[in-house]
């Protein structure tokens, strides 16, 4: 969502409800994918993509950009990527190592987010590498699902989808490392900006009467 829009604390907004609907569709999509109902999985995936577009569009159009919405959108992206990677690996469309790469990166980002939250530091700004990585990973999903739903297209769409997914996974890690470096820089800067207590202040803390 655009940064120039005012961000509110509202919860019950149309964009937020669409984001919650998108989250609710993720396990449905995974269930269809694992059970081999590829056409229904494709329909569910498209429905999720439509809600993703609508929540961002309506948030800007209705001026309903919220803190909750800015949190739900990246969470939905990551859960969609992870669930689809699990399902496609289970079906044999993706190699196991690719699933482990995506899973390890998401776990690392979760740990980083918890550390930042504990130190009251906001998340690093999203980079173009992160945006491209997410776009490529999400773009590879319909290619691979269509290959499963329509076997006649598998000879073309499956290798293309795999290449797009691998490139996206590489950029996913590059972006993750960039976020970690930016977060470390923020830690160092905050430490340098924190004034050291003087000797007199330390002495006063140890002895309330100043002696």
C-alpha positions as a printed NumPy array, in Angstrom:
array([[  0.   ,   0.   ,   0.   ],
       [  1.286,   3.484,  -0.708],
       [  3.199,   5.27 ,   2.04 ],
       [  1.698,   8.692,   1.269],
       [ -1.759,   7.567,   2.441],
       [ -2.664,   8.321,   6.083],
       [ -2.645,   5.155,   8.16 ],
       [ -5.479,   4.66 ,  10.653],
       [ -6.125,   2.256,  13.532],
       [ -9.504,   1.138,  12.156],
       [-10.183,  -2.581,  12.122],
       [-13.51 ,  -3.202,  10.396],
       [-12.926,  -1.822,   6.92 ],
       [-13.756,  -3.298,   3.539],
       [-10.071,  -3.742,   2.574],
       [ -9.338,  -5.507,   5.873],
       [-12.294,  -7.85 ,   5.39 ],
       [-11.006,  -8.684,   1.906],
       [ -7.56 ,  -9.387,   3.358],
       [ -9.12 , -11.726,   5.918],
       [-11.046, -13.437,   3.122],
       [ -7.797, -13.921,   1.239],
       [ -6.249, -15.505,   4.329],
       [ -9.284, -17.799,   4.686],
       [ -8.887, -18.947,   1.072],
       [ -5.295, -20.123,   1.597],
       [ -6.099, -23.432,   3.397],
       [ -8.917, -24.039,   0.895],
       [ -6.463, -23.59 ,  -1.97 ],
       [ -3.926, -25.892,  -0.299],
       [ -6.577, -28.552,   0.269],
       [ -7.622, -28.516,  -3.381],
       [ -3.989, -28.586,  -4.503],
       [ -2.938, -31.513,  -2.328],
       [ -5.969, -33.587,  -3.291],
       [ -5.316, -33.032,  -7.002],
       [ -8.348, -30.838,  -7.675],
       [ -6.236, -28.499,  -9.763],
       [ -9.033, -26.632, -11.492],
       [-10.645, -25.73 ,  -8.168],
       [ -7.217, -24.839,  -6.796],
       [ -6.696, -22.518,  -9.76 ],
       [-10.076, -20.86 ,  -9.235],
       [ -9.294, -20.348,  -5.543],
       [ -5.863, -18.944,  -6.369],
       [ -7.382, -16.487,  -8.848],
       [ -9.993, -15.471,  -6.259],
       [ -7.193, -14.768,  -3.792],
       [ -5.37 , -12.662,  -6.379],
       [ -8.546, -10.67 ,  -7.068],
       [ -9.054,  -9.938,  -3.365],
       [ -5.375,  -8.937,  -3.145],
       [ -5.904,  -6.375,  -5.905],
       [ -9.216,  -5.152,  -4.518],
       [ -8.045,  -4.599,  -0.951],
       [ -5.166,  -2.396,  -2.113],
       [ -7.309,  -0.55 ,  -4.658],
       [-10.167,   0.084,  -2.232],
       [ -7.814,   1.075,   0.578],
       [ -6.475,   3.858,  -1.606],
       [ -9.807,   4.788,  -3.185],
       [-11.725,   4.858,   0.095],
       [ -8.782,   6.237,   2.105],
       [ -8.938,   3.203,   4.397],
       [ -5.255,   2.335,   4.717],
       [ -4.902,   0.824,   8.196],
       [ -2.135,  -0.579,  10.369],
       [ -3.904,  -3.938,  10.375],
       [ -4.126,  -3.915,   6.577],
       [ -0.44 ,  -3.16 ,   6.133],
       [  0.302,  -6.18 ,   8.346],
       [ -2.206,  -8.577,   6.763],
       [ -1.084,  -8.021,   3.167],
       [  2.533,  -9.286,   3.499],
       [  1.383, -12.085,   5.813],
       [ -1.096, -13.253,   3.183],
       [  1.619, -13.099,   0.502],
       [  4.02 , -15.213,   2.535],
       [  1.392, -17.75 ,   3.565],
       [  0.2  , -18.063,  -0.046],
       [  3.76 , -18.669,  -1.245],
       [  4.511, -21.132,   1.552],
       [  1.266, -23.119,   1.245],
       [  1.546, -23.298,  -2.542],
       [  5.181, -24.383,  -2.303],
       [  4.2  , -27.132,   0.141],
       [  1.354, -28.315,  -2.092],
       [  3.374, -28.182,  -5.318],
       [  6.275, -30.012,  -3.669],
       [  3.883, -32.671,  -2.407],
       [  2.533, -33.06 ,  -5.942],
       [  6.05 , -33.3  ,  -7.411],
       [  5.976, -30.021,  -9.358],
       [  8.712, -28.437,  -7.218],
       [ 11.852, -29.994,  -5.715],
       [ 12.058, -30.445,  -1.954],
       [ 15.108, -28.198,  -1.669],
       [ 13.12 , -25.247,  -3.007],
       [ 10.508, -25.737,  -0.286],
       [ 13.266, -25.819,   2.345],
       [ 14.827, -22.652,   0.927],
       [ 11.536, -20.746,   1.092],
       [ 10.682, -22.147,   4.537],
       [ 14.121, -21.309,   5.99 ],
       [ 13.909, -17.745,   4.701],
       [ 10.445, -17.215,   6.186],
       [ 11.534, -18.641,   9.549],
       [ 14.547, -16.336,   9.518],
       [ 12.361, -13.322,   8.771],
       [  9.964, -14.337,  11.554],
       [ 12.826, -14.469,  14.065],
       [ 14.117, -11.119,  12.807],
       [ 10.655,  -9.598,  13.172],
       [ 10.378, -10.829,  16.764],
       [ 13.791,  -9.379,  17.629],
       [ 12.86 ,  -6.037,  16.094],
       [  9.515,  -5.972,  17.892],
       [ 11.194,  -6.785,  21.213],
       [ 13.534,  -3.83 ,  20.745],
       [ 10.681,  -1.581,  19.568],
       [ 12.157,  -1.188,  16.1  ],
       [  9.934,  -1.082,  13.053],
       [ 10.463,  -3.484,  10.155],
       [ 12.959,  -2.453,   7.454],
       [ 11.579,  -0.809,   4.336],
       [ 10.562,  -3.179,   1.559],
       [ 13.157,  -3.166,  -1.236],
       [ 12.702,  -3.631,  -4.963],
       [ 14.393,  -7.03 ,  -4.642],
       [ 11.786,  -8.114,  -2.114],
       [  8.955,  -6.9  ,  -4.314],
       [ 10.332,  -8.65 ,  -7.405],
       [ 10.972, -11.857,  -5.433],
       [  7.41 , -11.916,  -4.119],
       [  6.04 , -11.14 ,  -7.572],
       [  8.037, -13.949,  -9.212],
       [  7.098, -16.51 ,  -6.58 ],
       [  3.437, -15.571,  -6.808],
       [  3.61 , -15.529, -10.633],
       [  5.056, -19.044, -10.725],
       [  2.079, -20.476,  -8.843],
       [ -0.637, -20.143, -11.508],
       [  1.776, -21.452, -14.151],
       [  2.387, -24.633, -12.176],
       [ -1.246, -25.042, -11.134],
       [ -2.413, -24.616, -14.735],
       [  0.162, -27.233, -15.766],
       [ -1.482, -29.599, -13.303],
       [ -5.032, -28.696, -14.26 ],
       [ -4.356, -28.999, -18.007],
       [ -1.696, -31.688, -18.593],
       [ -1.434, -30.76 , -22.276],
       [  0.256, -27.507, -21.213],
       [  2.628, -29.107, -18.72 ],
       [  5.503, -29.524, -21.194],
       [  5.671, -25.718, -21.544],
       [  4.31 , -24.219, -18.337],
       [  5.961, -26.555, -15.829],
       [  9.609, -25.73 , -16.745],
       [  8.776, -22.027, -17.085],
       [  7.061, -22.02 , -13.699],
       [  9.982, -23.862, -12.114],
       [ 12.553, -21.402, -13.489],
       [ 10.467, -18.42 , -12.347],
       [ 10.099, -19.985,  -8.887],
       [ 13.84 , -20.662,  -8.559],
       [ 14.766, -17.104,  -9.6  ],
       [ 12.154, -15.778,  -7.192],
       [ 13.526, -17.936,  -4.358],
       [ 17.067, -16.653,  -4.961],
       [ 15.89 , -13.037,  -4.87 ],
       [ 13.76 , -13.927,  -1.836],
       [ 16.951, -14.801,   0.042],
       [ 18.877, -11.833,  -1.335],
       [ 16.128,  -9.534,  -0.092],
       [ 16.031, -11.315,   3.274],
       [ 19.777, -10.846,   3.757],
       [ 19.34 ,  -7.19 ,   2.824],
       [ 16.641,  -6.797,   5.49 ],
       [ 18.925,  -8.408,   8.085],
       [ 21.803,  -6.058,   7.171],
       [ 19.502,  -3.019,   7.326],
       [ 18.196,  -4.14 ,  10.725],
       [ 21.743,  -4.589,  12.059],
       [ 22.584,  -1.092,  10.828],
       [ 19.57 ,   0.244,  12.74 ],
       [ 20.709,  -1.537,  15.915],
       [ 24.216,  -0.07 ,  15.626],
       [ 22.891,   3.405,  14.92 ],
       [ 20.554,   3.285,  17.897],
       [ 23.391,   2.114,  20.134],
       [ 25.631,   4.954,  18.935],
       [ 22.862,   7.508,  19.396],
       [ 22.248,   6.403,  22.993],
       [ 24.311,   8.639,  25.319],
       [ 26.561,   6.879,  27.787],
       [ 25.699,   7.634,  31.437],
       [ 28.251,   9.86 ,  33.142],
       [ 30.372,   8.694,  36.058],
       [ 28.483,  11.018,  38.415],
       [ 25.135,   9.609,  37.269],
       [ 26.342,   6.042,  37.79 ],
       [ 27.575,   7.   ,  41.255],
       [ 24.231,   8.585,  42.095],
       [ 22.346,   5.477,  40.948],
       [ 24.498,   3.329,  43.211],
       [ 24.108,   5.682,  46.149],
       [ 20.8  ,   7.58 ,  46.425],
       [ 22.358,  10.2  ,  48.799],
       [ 25.161,  10.919,  46.279],
       [ 27.959,   9.498,  48.497]])
